[in-house]
Amino acid sequence: MLLTQAEAAGALESLESKSEVPRVKKEPLPKAQKVLVVKSERTLYLIREGKPYREYHIALGKKPEGPKEREGDQKTPEGNYTLDFKKRDSSYYRAIHVSYPSEEDKARAKRMGVSPGGAIMIHGQPNWWGWLSLIRQRFDWTAGCIAVSNGDMDEIWQAVDPGTPIEIRP
C-alpha cells in the first residue's frame, strides 16, 4: 500500500511526537533565574536562588574546545549572554536564541578581520529526527549551538523566559 504525501507527513509527525521515552506528567518546573552551561561537563543547569535545580546532558559544536571566534568555526561561545527570544518554527525541535555575539565578541572578530557568526541557540533535535537523540546526543554535532533531547527541550522551554541570563563556561 502506498501512502500519499500528506499521509506520509502525518505518519512522520506521529513518529516524531513519540520519539522520546514517554514521560510521566510532572508539575510545572519553577522558572529559571539563570541558565549555566559547563561545556567540559556537557551539562546545562537551570538555576534558581543561586542553586541548580535541574540538569541536562548537551551536545555542542563539532569543535567544542575554546570560545567561538568566527563564523563557521563550529565552536560554542563562552561568556555571559541573554536568552533573548524563543523560536518554535526552527529547523530543530524548538529553539531559544543566545544573544551571541556580544560587543566584546564583535570587537575580537573585527580585530581578526572575520565575522563573529551568530544564530547560536539552545535547541532540540533536527525536525523529524528526534528519535535519533539517544545516539546523536553522545557526540558533539552542532555548528556551535547547544543541543538537547526533545523531551529535555520541552522542560527547558517551559522553565526559561526570554530575558533569562545564560553563562557558558569552558
HELIX and SHEET records of a PDB file:
HELIX    1   1 GLN A    5  SER A   17  1                                  13    
HELIX    2   2 LYS A   39  GLU A   41  5                                   3    
HELIX    3   3 GLU A  103  MET A  112  1                                  10    
HELIX    4   4 GLY A  130  LEU A  132  5                                   3    
HELIX    5   5 SER A  133  ARG A  136  1                                   4    
HELIX    6   6 ASN A  150  ALA A  159  1                                  10    
SHEET    1   A 8 LYS A  51  HIS A  57  0                                        
SHEET    2   A 8 THR A  43  ARG A  48 -1                                        
SHEET    3   A 8 LYS A  34  VAL A  38 -1                                        
SHEET    4   A 8 THR A 164  ARG A 169  1                                        
SHEET    5   A 8 GLY A  79  ASP A  89 -1                                        
SHEET    6   A 8 TYR A  93  VAL A  98 -1                                        
SHEET    7   A 8 MET A 121  HIS A 123 -1                                        
SHEET    8   A 8 ILE A 146  ALA A 147  1                                        
END                                                                             
